[in-house]
Amino acid sequence: MRLYHGSNIEISKIDLNKCSPYKDFGKGFYLTEIRDQAEKMASRVARIYGGKPCITVYEFDETALTDGDIRVRKFKFPTKEWALFVI
């Protein structure tokens, strides 16, 4: 699975200690399957913090979703479950 992260810098190694604890869903490293969404986030971050928009692309092995090492929440969008989680 190809995932994207939009920022104002390239992130070669994910470091959760550098992640803000006040994000929408708490401290974490946020990725999307939607490149356009990452591009918009990169532009927003660069506008706020300076620098140039940067998209970092990750190839993710989906078997990691079931091995218990990471916490992942996936939703079909939009659903009542998704809306309740966001609220």
HELIX and SHEET records of a PDB file:
HELIX    1   1 LEU A   16  LYS A   18  5                                   3    
HELIX    2   2 ARG A   35  TYR A   49  1                                  15    
HELIX    3   3 GLU A   62  LEU A   65  5                                   4    
HELIX    4   4 LYS A   80  VAL A   86  1                                   7    
SHEET    1   A 2 ARG A   2  SER A   7  0                                        
SHEET    2   A 2 CYS A  54  GLU A  59 -1                                        
END                                                                             
